[in-house]
Amino acid sequence: MDFLASFLDLLVHLDKHLLWLAQSSGGLVYLVLFLIVFCETGLVVTPFLPGDSLLFVAGTLAGAGAMNAHLLVVVLTLAAVIGDSLNYAVGRWLGTRVFRYEDSPLFKKAYLERTHRYFERFGGRTIIIARFVPIVRTYAPFVAGIGAMDYRRFLFFNVSGAVLWVALITYCGYLFGNVPLVQNNLTLVVFAIILVSISPGIIEVVRHRLRRA
């Protein structure tokens, strides 16, 4: 319960935590952000880490002068590309036997199957589309590895998706995060980004239950 409370506090007050980190640690903030994005995209056991909201808030702080926006985009794009590449390699190594794994607190088979359906629908473009869908973003490269997608093709989608995702959301924060209306309601904006991010998953759960009904 303490961990959950701390994590919720991090999400709700992401702007304050990042601002404190940027002011107190200087360049170390880039390393911390790199590690968060790397883990969120590269490890199937950490899909719960902040993604879209983190990029927007980081961009907002960069717009306020707390960080360099262009360096931020480069660092986080590298983190996203390297994270997906690691995830792909692990999926390639484990192969299809991973579908036999049982659920655990750190691994949900339903997430794996949901991502597999994305691939059936969108093919390789899933790697790009998934960048904007939490949880699927974490599992997409893993499933691509399981399916033995050609690595050069995967790398193209990986880099393209990372550049689009990081640049679009970070520069949105940079350009609009310090508009008075947004700045005065940044917590609500972060909540809105989280809700929009998870809405595809909510819609899919509702559809699944309606089909069962």
Backbone torsions as a table, in degrees:
resi	resn	phi	psi	omega
1	MET	NA	-37.6	179.1
2	ASP	-63.3	-40.0	179.1
3	PHE	-64.5	-44.4	-179.4
4	LEU	-62.3	-42.9	179.3
5	ALA	-63.2	-40.9	179.4
6	SER	-66.5	-40.0	-179.7
7	PHE	-66.8	-42.7	177.8
8	LEU	-63.3	-38.6	177.1
9	ASP	-63.3	-38.7	177.9
10	LEU	-62.6	-43.4	-179.6
11	LEU	-66.4	-47.1	-175.6
12	VAL	-67.2	-37.8	-177.3
13	HIS	-113.8	38.3	-178.0
14	LEU	-57.4	-38.4	-179.0
15	ASP	-62.9	-42.8	-178.5
16	LYS	-69.2	-41.9	-179.5
17	HIS	-64.7	-43.6	-179.6
18	LEU	-68.4	-38.8	178.6
19	LEU	-62.6	-44.4	178.1
20	TRP	-60.5	-44.1	-178.7
21	LEU	-63.9	-43.0	-179.1
22	ALA	-64.9	-37.9	-177.8
23	GLN	-76.7	-31.2	-173.3
24	SER	-96.3	-22.6	-173.5
25	SER	-116.9	-4.6	178.8
26	GLY	61.5	-127.4	-176.6
27	GLY	-65.4	-16.1	179.9
28	LEU	-62.5	-24.3	-178.5
29	VAL	-61.4	-33.1	178.9
30	TYR	-66.1	-38.1	178.2
31	LEU	-66.1	-43.2	179.6
32	VAL	-62.2	-45.9	179.2
33	LEU	-64.2	-39.7	176.7
34	PHE	-57.2	-47.9	-177.3
35	LEU	-65.0	-38.4	179.7
36	ILE	-64.2	-49.0	-179.7
37	VAL	-65.8	-40.3	178.1
38	PHE	-59.5	-46.6	-178.7
39	CYS	-68.9	-38.6	-178.0
40	GLU	-66.3	-32.3	-179.1
41	THR	-98.2	-22.9	-171.2
42	GLY	-103.1	-13.0	-176.7
43	LEU	-125.4	121.0	-177.4
44	VAL	-68.0	-10.1	-179.7
45	VAL	-90.8	-1.0	-178.9
46	THR	-129.6	46.7	179.0
47	PRO	-73.4	-9.4	-176.8
48	PHE	-83.1	-8.1	-179.5
49	LEU	-66.5	150.4	-179.9
50	PRO	-65.3	139.0	-179.9
51	GLY	-123.1	-81.5	-178.0
52	ASP	-58.2	-46.1	-178.5
53	SER	-64.1	-35.8	178.4
54	LEU	-63.3	-45.0	179.7
55	LEU	-62.9	-43.1	-178.0
56	PHE	-65.4	-46.3	-179.2
57	VAL	-65.6	-40.7	177.6
58	ALA	-61.4	-41.1	176.7
59	GLY	-64.4	-38.6	177.8
60	THR	-61.5	-44.8	179.0
61	LEU	-67.0	-33.9	175.7
62	ALA	-65.0	-37.9	177.5
63	GLY	-65.0	-26.6	178.5
64	ALA	-87.7	-0.5	176.7
65	GLY	95.1	4.1	-177.8
66	ALA	-77.0	-23.3	179.4
67	MET	-145.6	166.6	175.6
68	ASN	-88.4	117.2	-173.7
69	ALA	-62.0	-43.2	-175.8
70	HIS	-69.9	-40.2	175.3
71	LEU	-63.8	-38.5	179.3
72	LEU	-60.2	-45.9	-179.9
73	VAL	-63.1	-42.5	179.2
74	VAL	-62.7	-47.7	-177.6
75	VAL	-62.4	-45.8	-176.6
76	LEU	-73.7	-31.0	175.0
77	THR	-65.3	-43.2	176.3
78	LEU	-60.5	-42.4	179.7
79	ALA	-61.2	-42.7	-178.8
80	ALA	-67.4	-41.3	-179.7
81	VAL	-67.3	-47.7	-179.3
82	ILE	-65.2	-39.9	178.7
83	GLY	-60.5	-47.9	178.9
84	ASP	-63.5	-37.6	179.8
85	SER	-64.0	-41.3	176.7
86	LEU	-63.7	-44.4	-179.6
87	ASN	-60.8	-42.1	177.1
88	TYR	-60.3	-45.5	-178.4
89	ALA	-62.8	-40.6	179.1
90	VAL	-65.8	-43.9	177.7
91	GLY	-62.1	-39.7	179.0
92	ARG	-64.0	-39.7	-178.9
93	TRP	-69.1	-41.9	-177.6
94	LEU	-75.0	-37.5	179.1
95	GLY	70.7	-166.3	-173.3
96	THR	-69.4	-12.5	-179.8
97	ARG	-64.5	-15.2	179.5
98	VAL	-64.8	-24.0	179.5
99	PHE	-68.6	-13.6	178.0
100	ARG	-88.6	-7.5	-178.0
101	TYR	-68.6	145.6	176.2
102	GLU	-87.3	160.4	177.5
103	ASP	-62.9	148.8	173.3
104	SER	-145.6	170.5	178.1
105	PRO	-58.5	-22.5	-176.8
106	LEU	-108.7	-2.3	-178.7
107	PHE	-143.6	124.3	-179.8
108	LYS	-116.3	116.4	-178.9
109	LYS	-63.1	-31.7	-179.9
110	ALA	-61.6	-36.2	177.9
111	TYR	-64.6	-39.9	180.0
112	LEU	-63.5	-45.8	-178.3
113	GLU	-68.6	-36.1	177.9
114	ARG	-63.7	-43.0	178.9
115	THR	-66.2	-37.1	177.9
116	HIS	-60.4	-36.7	177.8
117	ARG	-66.1	-35.0	175.6
118	TYR	-60.2	-42.9	179.6
119	PHE	-64.7	-38.9	178.4
120	GLU	-63.2	-30.7	-177.0
121	ARG	-88.2	-43.2	-172.3
122	PHE	-110.9	-9.5	-178.5
123	GLY	66.6	-144.4	-177.3
124	GLY	-62.5	-24.0	178.9
125	ARG	-63.1	-15.4	177.8
126	THR	-54.7	-35.7	-178.6
127	ILE	-60.4	-37.0	178.5
128	ILE	-78.0	-49.4	-178.3
129	ILE	-59.7	-39.9	-176.3
130	ALA	-64.1	-22.7	178.9
131	ARG	-56.3	-27.1	-175.8
132	PHE	-103.3	10.9	-179.7
133	VAL	-126.5	106.9	-179.9
134	PRO	-54.2	152.6	-177.4
135	ILE	72.0	-55.3	175.5
136	VAL	-60.9	-35.5	177.2
137	ARG	-57.0	-38.1	-178.3
138	THR	-77.6	-35.7	-174.2
139	TYR	-89.4	-20.7	-175.6
140	ALA	-58.2	-50.0	178.8
141	PRO	-65.4	-31.4	177.9
142	PHE	-62.5	-46.2	179.6
143	VAL	-68.6	-35.5	176.8
144	ALA	-61.4	-39.0	176.8
145	GLY	-67.0	-41.7	178.3
146	ILE	-59.9	-40.6	-179.8
147	GLY	-80.0	1.9	178.1
148	ALA	57.2	41.0	174.2
149	MET	-59.0	140.3	178.0
150	ASP	-53.8	128.8	-171.6
151	TYR	-64.7	-36.2	179.5
152	ARG	-64.1	-39.1	176.3
153	ARG	-66.2	-44.5	178.3
154	PHE	-59.6	-43.3	-177.3
155	LEU	-62.9	-37.8	177.6
156	PHE	-59.9	-50.5	179.6
157	PHE	-65.7	-37.1	-179.8
158	ASN	-60.6	-53.7	-178.3
159	VAL	-65.7	-44.6	-179.7
160	SER	-59.6	-47.2	-179.8
161	GLY	-64.5	-41.1	-179.5
162	ALA	-63.2	-45.0	179.7
163	VAL	-62.3	-46.3	-179.7
164	LEU	-61.8	-49.1	-175.9
165	TRP	-63.0	-54.3	-175.7
166	VAL	-66.5	-49.5	-176.2
167	ALA	-64.5	-45.4	-176.7
168	LEU	-61.2	-51.2	-174.4
169	ILE	-76.0	-39.2	-179.3
170	THR	-65.9	-45.4	-179.9
171	TYR	-71.1	-26.6	172.2
172	CYS	-62.8	-44.4	176.2
173	GLY	-63.2	-41.2	-179.7
174	TYR	-62.6	-41.4	-175.1
175	LEU	-84.0	-36.0	-172.0
176	PHE	-116.1	-13.3	-176.1
177	GLY	-64.9	-23.7	-178.6
178	ASN	-104.6	11.5	168.0
179	VAL	-64.0	131.8	-173.7
180	PRO	-47.5	-43.4	-178.8
181	LEU	-61.6	-41.8	179.2
182	VAL	-72.8	-44.8	-177.1
183	GLN	-61.2	-39.0	-179.1
184	ASN	-76.2	-12.3	-179.9
185	ASN	-130.6	37.5	-173.1
186	LEU	-63.2	-36.7	178.7
187	THR	-62.2	-41.4	177.9
188	LEU	-66.1	-37.5	178.2
189	VAL	-63.6	-42.9	178.4
190	VAL	-61.3	-43.3	176.9
191	PHE	-59.7	-43.0	-179.7
192	ALA	-62.4	-41.6	178.7
193	ILE	-63.0	-42.4	179.0
194	ILE	-62.5	-44.2	-179.2
195	LEU	-64.4	-43.8	177.7
196	VAL	-62.9	-38.6	-178.6
197	SER	-64.6	-40.6	-175.7
198	ILE	-91.1	-4.6	-177.1
199	SER	-58.8	-38.5	177.2
200	PRO	-59.0	-38.4	178.3
201	GLY	-66.5	-40.9	178.6
202	ILE	-63.2	-43.9	179.9
203	ILE	-61.8	-40.8	-179.1
204	GLU	-66.9	-39.0	177.4
205	VAL	-63.0	-43.6	179.2
206	VAL	-62.4	-44.5	179.1
207	ARG	-61.6	-41.8	-179.7
208	HIS	-62.1	-42.8	-179.5
209	ARG	-69.1	-35.5	177.9
210	LEU	-67.2	-38.8	177.2
211	ARG	-63.2	-41.5	178.7
212	ARG	-65.3	-38.1	179.8
213	ALA	-67.2	NA	NA
